[in-house]
Amino acid sequence: MPLGLYIHVPFCLRKCLYCDFTSYPYQQDLLEKYLEGLWLEMEYYRQELSPEHKQIATIFVGGGTPTCLVSGQLTEMLEQVGKRFQILPDAEITVEANPGTVSLTSLKELKAAGFNRLSLGIQSTHAELLKRLGRIHTVEQAKEAVDFAGKAGFNNINLDLIFGLPGQTVEQWQQSLSQVLALSPQHLSCYGLQLEEGTPLCRSVDKGELEACPEEWELTMYRTAIETLAAAGYRHYEISNFSRDGYRCRHNLNYWQNGQYLGFGPAAHSHLGGTRWGNTENIMNYVRLLQEGQRPILEIKKLSKGEQMEETAFLGLRLMEGLSLDAFKQRYGREFLEVFGQQVHDLQKKGLVQLEAGHLKLTSQGLPVANRVFAEFIQVVEEFSQ
């Protein structure tokens, strides 16, 4: 089966105040070290993987801010992948971008290099909320970036939005949705803000300098997004993701279907052959280990059959179509309800999941408490660990 490939670019011009992802301030010397390590990691897997694991169906270059690199460096990334792996002709190839780091010229270069999907982190269409998040772009730059992307030939564009921000009102969220819909993207990702411990935004809330968004407002914002985007012709296909027909993100679908993928770069994660592993976050350690001929792995775990089934269950429930019971049986040789019957029964009684047309799916009541539902499927490891 072809794999997904994720490449982590751990650099930003300035870290956003809510972000806890692994990223570093852009420095040319550190970037050069990173790229040296990246080529070494690609070469390691070229030599170690079997031919069937060197077919690539999707590539996602994320960060950080990949577009704080010059377009030629991102072009070289794809060229280096192509030298070592077979990128399928219809591969979906995504690059994430901050609207403040792209131009018409740079986007034309990325499109010519082979990138065919662009994901822009707009987050909000209100200047004061962008400032609160520590974003470097303006509202006008966001709109301009979408215009540039269309002129550069991108016809598969995702826009990220965040709701539940400190000080954000439901009316502001509705305005953001309306303004973003006016840009006619093919895909929208709408995420509820997670206040991560240790981030400047979380500290501001903890100190009382900012007031967290009330839970009832956040729930209203989420339901508003679902209703507004459905009315505009977008299909709600995953908890936080909406697309026009034919534009679901294939790379992320592979994650949610518990497929196999490789992750290159510091802090990148992989899932292959029933094993999950994650790379070290430190760039210098990452490069040093690869120079020594070692994999730059910080953690690795061989999954038991039970753990694999659990992951397939809760990842599949992220999809609005739900988890296919037939696909589960084909994959594991066990009936889903034989393994998770009690969990399903209990969640059905609470009105959080439903069985429909051979799929287990979240109900509208279960959607806002999805993490609580997922936790119910992490209870059977011991029974099936052998």
Secondary structure per residue as TSV (DSSP state, phi and psi in degrees):
chain	resnum	aa	ss	phi	psi
A	1	M	-	360.0	133.6
A	2	P	-	-59.6	152.0
A	3	L	E	-103.6	162.2
A	4	G	E	-91.5	150.7
A	5	L	E	-128.9	123.2
A	6	Y	E	-110.5	132.9
A	7	I	E	-118.7	119.2
A	8	H	E	-94.0	122.4
A	9	V	E	-104.1	103.0
A	10	P	-	-89.5	42.7
A	11	F	E	-127.5	144.5
A	12	C	E	-139.4	152.3
A	13	L	S	-67.9	-37.1
A	14	R	S	-156.6	134.9
A	15	K	-	-75.6	134.5
A	16	C	-	-69.1	152.8
A	17	L	T	-72.4	-13.7
A	18	Y	T	-105.4	-3.2
A	19	C	-	-88.9	132.9
A	20	D	-	-119.1	15.9
A	21	F	S	-72.2	159.1
A	22	T	-	-72.4	114.2
A	23	S	-	-154.5	156.9
A	24	Y	E	-131.5	152.9
A	25	P	E	-61.3	140.9
A	26	Y	-	-61.9	123.3
A	27	Q	-	-138.2	129.3
A	28	Q	H	-60.0	-42.7
A	29	D	H	-67.2	-37.9
A	30	L	H	-69.7	-37.0
A	31	L	H	-60.8	-43.0
A	32	E	H	-63.1	-39.1
A	33	K	H	-63.2	-44.4
A	34	Y	H	-57.6	-47.9
A	35	L	H	-64.0	-38.3
A	36	E	H	-58.5	-46.2
A	37	G	H	-65.0	-38.3
A	38	L	H	-62.0	-44.2
A	39	W	H	-64.5	-37.2
A	40	L	H	-65.2	-39.6
A	41	E	H	-66.9	-42.3
A	42	M	H	-58.6	-43.7
A	43	E	H	-66.2	-38.1
A	44	Y	H	-57.2	-48.2
A	45	Y	H	-74.1	-27.7
A	46	R	H	-59.1	-40.6
A	47	Q	H	-77.8	-30.3
A	48	E	H	-92.7	-28.4
A	49	L	S	-83.1	149.3
A	50	S	-	-73.0	159.9
A	51	P	G	-55.1	-38.7
A	52	E	G	-68.2	-19.9
A	53	H	G	-94.6	9.8
A	54	K	G	-112.3	12.6
A	55	Q	E	-93.4	128.4
A	56	I	E	-113.8	120.2
A	57	A	E	-94.5	-29.2
A	58	T	E	-143.9	147.1
A	59	I	E	-130.4	135.3
A	60	F	E	-131.6	114.6
A	61	V	E	-98.9	108.9
A	62	G	E	-125.7	-176.6
A	63	G	E	-159.2	-155.5
A	64	G	S	53.3	-165.1
A	65	T	-	-128.7	92.9
A	66	P	G	-53.7	-34.8
A	67	T	G	-82.3	9.9
A	68	C	G	-81.1	-11.0
A	69	L	S	-80.3	158.0
A	70	V	-	-74.9	154.4
A	71	S	H	-59.9	-31.2
A	72	G	H	-63.7	-33.3
A	73	Q	H	-71.2	-36.7
A	74	L	H	-69.9	-36.5
A	75	T	H	-60.0	-43.2
A	76	E	H	-63.2	-33.2
A	77	M	H	-57.3	-48.4
A	78	L	H	-65.0	-38.3
A	79	E	H	-63.2	-41.0
A	80	Q	H	-66.3	-38.6
A	81	V	H	-62.8	-46.5
A	82	G	H	-62.3	-28.3
A	83	K	H	-70.4	-25.8
A	84	R	H	-113.6	-19.0
A	85	F	S	-132.7	161.8
A	86	Q	E	-95.6	103.8
A	87	I	E	-81.5	118.0
A	88	L	E	-63.5	149.4
A	89	P	E	-57.4	-33.3
A	90	D	E	-100.2	21.8
A	91	A	E	-59.3	139.9
A	92	E	E	-87.6	124.0
A	93	I	E	-127.4	105.9
A	94	T	E	-105.1	143.1
A	95	V	E	-127.7	134.0
A	96	E	E	-82.3	149.1
A	97	A	E	-147.9	144.7
A	98	N	-	-91.4	131.4
A	99	P	G	-55.2	-25.4
A	100	G	G	-81.8	2.0
A	101	T	G	-121.7	16.4
A	102	V	-	-127.0	156.4
A	103	S	-	-136.9	169.9
A	104	L	H	-59.8	-40.6
A	105	T	H	-64.9	-47.4
A	106	S	H	-65.1	-36.8
A	107	L	H	-70.8	-35.8
A	108	K	H	-62.0	-39.9
A	109	E	H	-66.3	-40.7
A	110	L	H	-66.3	-40.2
A	111	K	H	-64.6	-42.6
A	112	A	H	-65.7	-28.5
A	113	A	H	-73.4	-20.2
A	114	G	T	125.6	-8.0
A	115	F	-	-67.2	130.2
A	116	N	-	-124.6	5.9
A	117	R	E	-142.3	133.8
A	118	L	E	-120.8	132.3
A	119	S	E	-117.8	111.2
A	120	L	E	-102.5	127.8
A	121	G	E	-87.0	85.2
A	122	I	E	-79.1	-46.8
A	123	Q	E	71.2	-45.0
A	124	S	-	-158.7	157.5
A	125	T	S	-109.8	23.8
A	126	H	-	-120.8	124.2
A	127	A	H	-58.2	-41.3
A	128	E	H	-67.8	-31.2
A	129	L	H	-76.6	-36.3
A	130	L	H	-61.4	-41.9
A	131	K	H	-63.5	-40.9
A	132	R	H	-63.3	-32.9
A	133	L	H	-81.8	-13.4
A	134	G	T	79.4	23.1
A	135	R	-	-73.6	148.3
A	136	I	S	-92.9	-8.9
A	137	H	-	-100.9	163.7
A	138	T	-	-102.4	169.2
A	139	V	H	-61.9	-42.1
A	140	E	H	-64.5	-38.6
A	141	Q	H	-63.7	-36.0
A	142	A	H	-63.5	-47.0
A	143	K	H	-65.0	-39.1
A	144	E	H	-65.3	-38.4
A	145	A	H	-62.8	-40.0
A	146	V	H	-64.9	-41.3
A	147	D	H	-62.7	-45.3
A	148	F	H	-58.5	-42.8
A	149	A	H	-60.8	-43.4
A	150	G	H	-63.8	-43.0
A	151	K	H	-67.3	-26.9
A	152	A	T	-79.5	-8.5
A	153	G	T	104.4	3.9
A	154	F	-	-75.5	124.0
A	155	N	-	-120.0	18.9
A	156	N	-	-139.2	90.9
A	157	I	E	-120.2	129.0
A	158	N	E	-106.8	142.4
A	159	L	E	-120.5	129.0
A	160	D	E	-91.5	136.9
A	161	L	E	-130.4	150.5
A	162	I	E	-122.5	134.2
A	163	F	E	-119.1	169.2
A	164	G	S	79.3	27.9
A	165	L	-	-78.4	148.6
A	166	P	T	-56.2	125.9
A	167	G	T	83.8	-3.3
A	168	Q	-	-81.0	137.5
A	169	T	-	-102.0	162.4
A	170	V	H	-61.9	-37.3
A	171	E	H	-63.4	-41.7
A	172	Q	H	-62.3	-40.1
A	173	W	H	-63.6	-42.6
A	174	Q	H	-61.6	-39.4
A	175	Q	H	-64.7	-41.6
A	176	S	H	-61.6	-44.1
A	177	L	H	-60.2	-45.2
A	178	S	H	-63.4	-42.9
A	179	Q	H	-69.4	-35.8
A	180	V	H	-72.1	-39.0
A	181	L	H	-62.0	-31.1
A	182	A	T	-64.9	-18.7
A	183	L	T	-86.4	-8.8
A	184	S	-	55.6	51.8
A	185	P	-	-72.8	160.0
A	186	Q	S	-81.8	-19.8
A	187	H	E	-147.9	144.9
A	188	L	E	-134.4	136.5
A	189	S	E	-115.6	123.1
A	190	C	E	-120.0	109.2
A	191	Y	E	-110.7	137.4
A	192	G	E	-76.2	134.5
A	193	L	-	-61.6	132.3
A	194	Q	-	-105.8	117.9
A	195	L	-	-79.7	102.5
A	196	E	-	-88.7	131.7
A	197	E	T	-54.9	137.1
A	198	G	T	91.6	-11.3
A	199	T	S	-84.7	151.0
A	200	P	H	-56.5	-37.0
A	201	L	H	-66.1	-41.8
A	202	C	H	-63.5	-40.8
A	203	R	H	-63.7	-37.7
A	204	S	H	-63.8	-37.8
A	205	V	H	-69.8	-44.0
A	206	D	H	-61.4	-34.9
A	207	K	T	-80.5	-7.6
A	208	G	T	84.1	7.7
A	209	E	S	-72.9	-29.2
A	210	L	S	-129.6	152.4
A	211	E	-	-105.4	126.5
A	212	A	-	-61.8	149.0
A	213	C	-	-65.2	129.2
A	214	P	-	-58.7	142.7
A	215	E	H	-58.2	-37.8
A	216	E	H	-68.1	-32.7
A	217	W	H	-68.1	-42.8
A	218	E	H	-62.3	-40.6
A	219	L	H	-64.8	-40.5
A	220	T	H	-62.1	-40.9
A	221	M	H	-61.9	-43.4
A	222	Y	H	-62.3	-47.6
A	223	R	H	-65.7	-34.1
A	224	T	H	-62.9	-41.3
A	225	A	H	-62.1	-46.2
A	226	I	H	-59.1	-47.2
A	227	E	H	-69.7	-44.2
A	228	T	H	-66.1	-44.1
A	229	L	H	-72.8	-34.4
A	230	A	H	-62.7	-42.4
A	231	A	H	-65.1	-25.1
A	232	A	T	-90.9	3.7
A	233	G	T	95.1	14.0
A	234	Y	-	-97.5	136.3
A	235	R	E	-89.1	126.0
A	236	H	E	-81.9	102.9
A	237	Y	E	-110.0	-13.4
A	238	E	E	-146.9	160.0
A	239	I	T	-42.2	-46.7
A	240	S	T	-112.2	7.6
A	241	N	E	-126.2	141.9
A	242	F	E	-137.4	139.7
A	243	S	E	-147.8	158.4
A	244	R	-	-75.5	159.2
A	245	D	T	-56.0	132.1
A	246	G	T	87.9	3.2
A	247	Y	-	-123.6	22.3
A	248	R	-	-62.0	147.3
A	249	C	-	-75.8	108.3
A	250	R	H	-66.7	-34.4
A	251	H	H	-63.1	-47.7
A	252	N	H	-70.9	-32.5
A	253	L	H	-58.6	-36.5
A	254	N	H	-61.7	-38.9
A	255	Y	H	-61.6	-49.7
A	256	W	H	-69.9	-22.3
A	257	Q	T	-92.0	12.1
A	258	N	T	55.2	44.2
A	259	G	-	-82.8	-173.1
A	260	Q	-	-101.9	143.4
A	261	Y	E	-157.8	157.7
A	262	L	E	-111.3	144.9
A	263	G	E	-122.4	124.8
A	264	F	E	-110.4	144.5
A	265	G	S	107.3	163.8
A	266	P	T	-57.7	135.3
A	267	A	T	70.9	4.8
A	268	A	-	-76.0	149.2
A	269	H	E	-117.1	151.4
A	270	S	E	-132.5	157.0
A	271	H	E	-144.0	110.4
A	272	L	E	-152.3	132.1
A	273	G	T	60.6	34.9
A	274	G	T	76.7	13.8
A	275	T	E	-125.7	137.9
A	276	R	E	-112.4	141.1
A	277	W	E	-147.4	156.6
A	278	G	E	-130.1	141.1
A	279	N	E	-79.7	157.2
A	280	T	-	-59.8	147.8
A	281	E	S	-83.1	-27.5
A	282	N	-	-76.2	123.4
A	283	I	H	-61.6	-44.6
A	284	M	H	-66.7	-38.6
A	285	N	H	-65.4	-39.6
A	286	Y	H	-57.9	-49.0
A	287	V	H	-68.3	-44.2
A	288	R	H	-59.5	-46.0
A	289	L	H	-61.5	-41.6
A	290	L	H	-68.5	-37.4
A	291	Q	H	-63.3	-29.8
A	292	E	T	-85.3	3.9
A	293	G	T	81.3	16.0
A	294	Q	-	-106.2	154.8
A	295	R	-	-72.9	139.1
A	296	P	-	-84.9	49.9
A	297	I	E	-91.3	134.2
A	298	L	E	-94.8	-37.4
A	299	E	E	-146.0	146.9
A	300	I	E	-147.0	142.0
A	301	K	E	-144.5	122.9
A	302	K	E	-83.8	121.0
A	303	L	-	-84.0	136.1
A	304	S	-	-72.4	167.2
A	305	K	H	-60.7	-39.2
A	306	G	H	-62.4	-43.1
A	307	E	H	-64.9	-38.1
A	308	Q	H	-63.8	-41.8
A	309	M	H	-64.7	-41.1
A	310	E	H	-61.9	-45.8
A	311	E	H	-61.9	-42.8
A	312	T	H	-61.0	-37.1
A	313	A	H	-65.6	-55.8
A	314	F	H	-77.1	-26.7
A	315	L	H	-69.8	-41.8
A	316	G	H	-63.2	-30.2
A	317	L	T	-70.8	-12.5
A	318	R	T	-68.9	-23.6
A	319	L	B	-83.3	140.5
A	320	M	T	-66.5	-29.4
A	321	E	T	-74.7	-15.2
A	322	G	-	84.2	-169.2
A	323	L	E	-96.6	126.2
A	324	S	E	-74.7	121.3
A	325	L	H	-70.0	-34.0
A	326	D	H	-66.4	-43.6
A	327	A	H	-63.1	-36.9
A	328	F	H	-63.0	-44.4
A	329	K	H	-65.3	-41.3
A	330	Q	H	-62.4	-34.9
A	331	R	H	-78.1	-37.6
A	332	Y	H	-117.9	-7.0
A	333	G	S	70.4	19.1
A	334	R	S	-133.0	143.9
A	335	E	-	-69.8	134.7
A	336	F	H	-57.2	-45.0
A	337	L	H	-72.4	-19.4
A	338	E	H	-68.8	-34.3
A	339	V	H	-86.7	-44.0
A	340	F	H	-118.6	22.5
A	341	G	H	-55.9	-43.2
A	342	Q	H	-66.9	-41.0
A	343	Q	H	-62.8	-44.0
A	344	V	H	-63.6	-43.7
A	345	H	H	-58.2	-48.0
A	346	D	H	-64.4	-41.1
A	347	L	H	-71.7	-32.9
A	348	Q	H	-64.1	-41.4
A	349	K	H	-61.2	-31.7
A	350	K	T	-85.2	-4.6
A	351	G	T	76.6	23.0
A	352	L	S	-98.3	-22.6
A	353	V	E	-135.4	162.4
A	354	Q	E	-145.0	151.2
A	355	L	E	-100.2	125.6
A	356	E	E	-151.1	123.8
A	357	A	T	52.8	43.9
A	358	G	T	75.8	15.5
A	359	H	E	-127.9	147.0
A	360	L	E	-101.3	126.5
A	361	K	E	-139.6	158.5
A	362	L	E	-70.1	145.7
A	363	T	-	-86.7	172.0
A	364	S	T	-61.5	-29.2
A	365	Q	T	-74.4	-30.7
A	366	G	T	-79.8	-25.9
A	367	L	G	-53.5	-50.5
A	368	P	G	-68.8	-16.8
A	369	V	G	-118.1	35.6
A	370	A	H	-56.6	-40.3
A	371	N	H	-62.5	-33.5
A	372	R	H	-66.1	-38.3
A	373	V	H	-65.6	-46.8
A	374	F	H	-58.3	-38.0
A	375	A	H	-60.9	-25.2
A	376	E	T	-70.0	-14.7
A	377	F	T	-101.3	14.4
A	378	I	S	-115.3	53.8
A	379	Q	S	-133.4	2.1
A	380	V	-	-123.6	18.4
A	381	V	T	-60.6	-46.0
A	382	E	G	-59.7	-42.2
A	383	E	G	-62.6	-33.4
A	384	F	G	-117.4	22.2
A	385	S	-	-79.9	-13.0
A	386	Q	-	-79.8	360.0
